[in-house]
C-alpha cells in the first residue's frame, strides 16, 4: 500500500485495496445516525454531520466494546486483583490490535497517548540533539509547531515543487534529519505523495514521521510497507472516543529519550536522588492508563480492518456525488493545493462567492441541520495561502453520512448562494447569530476581525 505518481504528476491514492479475509459487505453502524436537531424555523431535522475530519461519531461496535468492559475495568499494571489483571491484559491486547492495524515492525514501539498532538509532542521530545526537523509550512499546527531545531519549507505550488524543495533541503542540510509530513492535507483532504517523500528521505539518509490523523479512518495504513519511521493518529477521528492516540515507530530514539511524563509506571527503580526508567512503551505511559480508551480504539481498528471493502467504495461514491454537485453551482469554488484532479480522502473545502464562510456555516446549521467546519482548520498558513483573508468551508464525510445528507448539503449551498440565508443574522465577536430583529441582514457583511 503506497502512494505513487502518474507521469502527469497527479497524486494518486494508496494502491487498490485487496479484500481482507472475512471482510464485511455492510457498513459499520455509528451512534447518532438518526439524531434530530432543532432548526431556526422551529422544526427539526436529522443531523447531517459533515465534520468527520474534526471528530468522527462513535461506532456502535466501539460503544458496545467499551460498555461491556466498563464493569470490569481497573488500573492496568498496578495491581494483583482480578480486575487489575484483566485490565492489564485488555490494555496490552488492545496494543497488539492497534499494532496489527497499522502494520508495525516487530521492534517498533507503540505508545498510547492522548491524541495526535500529544503523540507528535512526544516524538519532538525524543528527537536527539543536533537533529534538524524538516516540515512544510502547509502542515497542521500540531505538526508545524513542537520541534526544537526546525527547518520550514515554503508551501509548495505543486507536487513537483514539493518534492524538489524537499530534495534541495535534504541535500543541503548537514547532520541527522527528520522529515515530518501529514498523509493528508488537513484543509483540503488531498493525499500527500508519501511514496516519493519516503524515497527522498531514504536517498538522503533522513527519517520520516507521518501524521496519519486524517488517513486512519479512510484507508489502510502499513508503516512497514510504506517504510516510514513513525506514525501518529487519534482515536476520536476514527470513530473511537477522545483521549486516546498513538505514536508508533522506531525504538531507538524513544528508548533513549527522557519519559514523556515522569511518574509511576515509567520507572523501574527510584532511590535517593536516583531513578531507573522503564524500557519499552511503558517508559512514556506514566500515570493511570486509559484502558477504556485503548479497548475502544482497538474495537474501532478491528471493525475498520474488516470493513475496508465497504468503507472505501462508499466514501468514494459520497465524495464524488458531493464534489460534482458543488461543481454545478456557479458561485462555488473548490479549494485545493495540488489541483482539483488530485486524489483525496472524503473531504472537500470550498468557498461561495459573496457569502462569508462563517455565515454560510451558521446558516447551514440553523436552517438545514447541517454541520460543517469553517475557518483555518488548524493550518492557518495553508488556509490563508489558498483563500487569502477569506476562509473556506470544509465538508468531511464518513460513516455518519448518507446520500440524502449529501443532496441536502448541495441543495442548501445552492439556495444560499442564489438567494442568501432564509433567516436574518447579525455579526458579533467574529461569529454570526440568528436574529429575531428585521434589522439583521441577509447580505454578506463580513464580521469585524
N, C-alpha and C positions, 0 to 999 in steps of 0.2 A: 504494500500500500504506500505509494509515493506520489508526489506531485511532479508533473513534468510540463514541459513547454512545447507547444506546436512550433513548426518552423515560422509561423507568423507571430510567435512570441506571446500568444494568448494564454493566460493562465488557465489550466485545466484542473479538474478535481482529482481526488485520490482515484487510483486505478479502479476499474469497475469491481465492485464488491462481489466476492464469491459467496454464495449462500453458505451459512454456517449450519452445521449438523443440528437438526431439531429446530430450525428456525420457524418462527410462528408465521401464520398467514394473517393474523389480525393485529391491529394496533394496540399497544398498551393503553389502558384507560388512565385518565387523570382525574383528580378531585376538582370540583367546581365547574365541570363541563356544562351544567345546567344552572349555574349561578345567575340569579336575577338581580339587576341593579336598577336603582331609580333613575329616571330621566328628568330633565328640567321641565318637561311638559306635564309631569305628574304620573306618567305611565312607567312601565318597567320594560326591560329588555334583557335577554340573555347576554351576559358579558362576553365581548369579543376581545380576548387577551392577546394583543399584538405586541407584547413586551417580554417575550420569552428570553430575549438576549440579556435582559437585566435580571430576571428571575423567572424560571420555568415553574409551572404549577406542580404540585406534588403528585406523583404517580400513585394510583391505588395500591399497586404492589408494594411500594415503599411504605405507605401508611400502614398497610397490613403487617409488614415485617416489623416495623417499629412498635406497633400496638401489641403484637404478640410477644415482643421481647420486654416491654416495659415492666411487667410484674416480676421479671427475673433479674433486672439489672442491678449492678453494684459496682464498686470500684474495681477497675482492672489492675492486675499486677500488684495488688496491695492487700491481699487477704487470703486466708486458707479456707474460708467458709464456702459452702456450695455455690451461693450466688456470685461471690467474687471469682471463684474458679470458672463458673460458666461465663461470666462477663469477660474474663481474660481470654477464654477460648473463642468466644464470638468476636472479640476485638481482633484477635490475630487471624481468625478465619476471614473476617472482612478484609484485612490487609492482603491476604492471599488472593481473594476475589478481585480486588482492585488491581493488584499486580498483573493478574492474567488479563484483565480488561484492557490494559494499555501495553501489554507485551514486554514487561520488564525483563532485563537480563538477570541471570542468576545472582550476580553480586550487587545489583542495584539496591540502594536504599529506597524505601518508600515511607516517607514521613507523613503522618496525618496531621494536617494543620487546620487553621480556622477557615481559610478561603484562599483564593489565588493570590491576593495581595500579600497575605501572611506568608505564603509559600515562596513568593519571589523575594520578599524581605529576608527570609531565612537563607535563601541562596546568596543574596547580596552580602550577608554577614559571613558566609562561608568562603567567598571568593578570596583567594590568597593575596597577600600584599604584593604589589607590583603587577597585578593583572589588570589589563585595560578591558573595560566592557564597552562593546560597540552596540549602539542602539539607534534606530531610525527615529526621527522626530515625529513620525506619524503614529507612534505607538500609544497604547492606553497608558494613562498616568501611572498605573501600578507597575508597568514595565519600564517606564521612562525615568522615574524619579529616585529609586532607592539606592543606586550604585554610588560607590565612593570615587573611583577613578573612571570616569565615563568619557567616551568619545562619541558625540552625537553626529549622526549623518543627516543631511537635509531630507525633507520629504521628497521622495522620488516623483518624477513626472511619468514614468512608465516602468514596466518590468525590466526592460533593458537598462534603464537609468539606475534602478535599484541595484541590480547585480553589478554593474560597472562601478558604482560608488562604493559598494561593499568590497569588491575586488581591489580597488585602489587603496582603500583604508587598510585592508589586511596585508597588502604588500608593503605598505609604508610603516605601519606600527611595529615597534620592537617589543620583545618580551611576550609573555603569555597573554592570550586574548580570549575573551568570552563574547560571543555574539548572542544578543538577546532579541528574539523576534516573536511576534504573535503568529499563530497559524492562520488567524482570520482577522481582518481589519475590523476593529470594534465599531467604527462609524458606518461602514458600507456593507460589511459581511463578505467582502471579497477574499478569496483564498490567496495566501502568500505562496510564492514559488519555492516551497520548502526544499524540494529535492536539489534545486540549483544552489540554494543558500548553503545547504549541508555540504554539497560538493566543493564550494568555495572554502568553507571552513576546513574541510579535510585537506584541501590542497595547500592551505597556508598554516596548518597545524593549530587551528583555533578550535575551541569548544563552542557548542551551541546549546542555548536554553530556549525552549518553546513554551510560550503561554498558550495553552490549549483550552482556555476557558470558553471560548466561543465555538470550539470544534467538538468537544467531547459529547455533546448531546445530539450531534447531527451525523457524524461519520466515525468509523472505527479508527483507533489510534494504535500504532505499533511502534514503540520507540526503538525496538531492536531493528526492525525492518527499515525504519527511517534513518537509523544511525544517528540519532540525536543524543545529547549527553544528559539533558534534564528536561522534564515536562512538569508543568503545574496546571491545575484546574480546580474548579469549585463544585461542590455538590449542588448548590442552590441554582445553578444554571443547567443542571441535568436531572431535574425532577426529584431531587433529594432536599433535605432541609438546609437552612442556614447553619453556619458554624462548623462546617466540615469541608476540608480541602486537601489537596495532595501536592507534595513535591516528591518526584521520583527521579532517580538518576545515579550517576557515578558515585561510588562510595568515598573516594579519597579525600575530596575537599570537605565533605560533610563529616567524615570521621575525624579530621584534623581540626575542625572549627570549634570554637567555644560554643557550648549549648545555646540554642535559641532562647531558652528560658533556663535559669539556674534554679533548681529546686528538686523536690522529691521526684524520683523516677529517672532523673538524668544522672544520678550518681551511683557509684559502686561503694565508695567509702568516703566518709567525711571525718576528719580528725581535727586536732587543734591547729588551725591555720592551713590545713592541707585538704585536698579533695581529689578523688579519682573519679573522673567522669565515665559514664556508661558508654558502651560502644553500640553500633547499630542505630536503628531508628529511634530507640529509646533515648539516646543522647539529646534529641531535640523534641521530646514529647513529655517534658516535665509537667507535673500537676495532674489533676484528675482528668482522665481520658474521656473524650466524648464518645463513649461506647455506643450510645443510641444513634448518634450521627454516623458512626462507622458502619453499623448494621444497616442503616437506611441507605447510605451511599453504596454499599455492596449490593443491596437489593436493586437499586437503580442500574448499576453496572450489569448485573445478571439479566435484568429484564431487557435492557437495550441490546446486550450481546446476542440474545436470541431473537431479536425483533428487527435487526437492521434491514432485512429483506422487505419489511413492511414500511418501516420508518422512512428510509431514504427515498423510495419512489413516491410515497405520499407527500413528503415535504416538497419534492421536485414539482409535482403537479400543482400544489398550492402556490408555490413561488412563481411558477410560470403564469398561472392564472392572474395573480396579483400584478405582476410586472406588465403583462400585456394589457390588463385593464387600465392601469395607471397611464400607460403609454398612449392610450386613446384620448386622454384628457389634455387639451392643448396647453393649459396653464401649468401642468405638472412637469418638473424637470428632475429626472433621476440623478442622484449624486453618486459619483464613483471616482476612484483614483486611477484605475487601470483601463477604464472604458466600460461601457455597458455590456460588451460581449464577454467580459471576464466572468469566470465561474465564481460562484459564491455559495455560502450556506443560505438557509432560509431567512433572508433578511434583505430589506431594501430601504434606502434612505432617499428622501425626495423633498423638494420644495414646491410650493404653489405660488405662482406669480401673483403679487398683490395681497397675499394673506400671510400675516405673521405666524411663524410656526407654533408659538405658544398659544395664540388664539385658535389656530387650527386644531391643535391637540386638545384644548379645552372644549371646543365645540364638538369634536368627535366623541368625547366622553359624556358631556352633559346632554347632548341631543340624540346620540346614536348608541350609547353604551359601548363605545369602542375605546380600548386603552392602547395608546402608543407612547413612545418616548420622543421628546424633543430636546434640543439644546446642543451641548458639545460632546455628550456621550463619554465623558471622562477621557477624552482625547482632543483637548482644545486646539493644539497646534494643527492637527489634521482637519478638524471640523472647520476651523477658520480658513484654512488653505482652500478647502473645497467650496465653501459657501460665503466667504467674506464675513462681513459683520452680521449677515443673516445666519440663522441657524436652520437646521433641517428637521424633518420628522422622520423617525425610524420605526418601521413596522417589521417586527420579527416574529416568525412563525414557529410552530411546533405542534406537539400532540394535542394541545388545548384549542386548536383552531380547526374549523371546518370550512368547507366550500361556501356555505351560506355566510360565514363571517367575512370571508374574502370579498364576496359580492357586496356585502353591506358596506365594507370599507370603501371599495371603489365607488359605489353609488354615492356615499356620503361625501367623499372628496370631490366628486364631480359636481354635486349640488352646491357645496360650499364655494367651489371655485367659480361657479356660474352666478350664483345669487347671494352668496355670503351665508353666514350663520342665520338660523331662524330666530334665535333669541338675541336680546341685547346684552352686551358685555362691556365692562369697564376695566381699565388697566389700573393695577395697584401693586406697587412694590415689584415690578417686573413680571407680574402674572396677570392673567385675565380671569374675571369672575362674572358669573351671570348677574344681571341687574334687573330688578323689577321696575326700574325707572325708565321711562321712554327717552331720557336724556343720554342713555348709553348709545353706542354706535355699532352698527353692523359693518362699518367700513374698516379698512386696515389702518389702524393708528398705533404704530409701534410703541410699546411702553417705554417710559424713560428708564435708561440704564444707569 
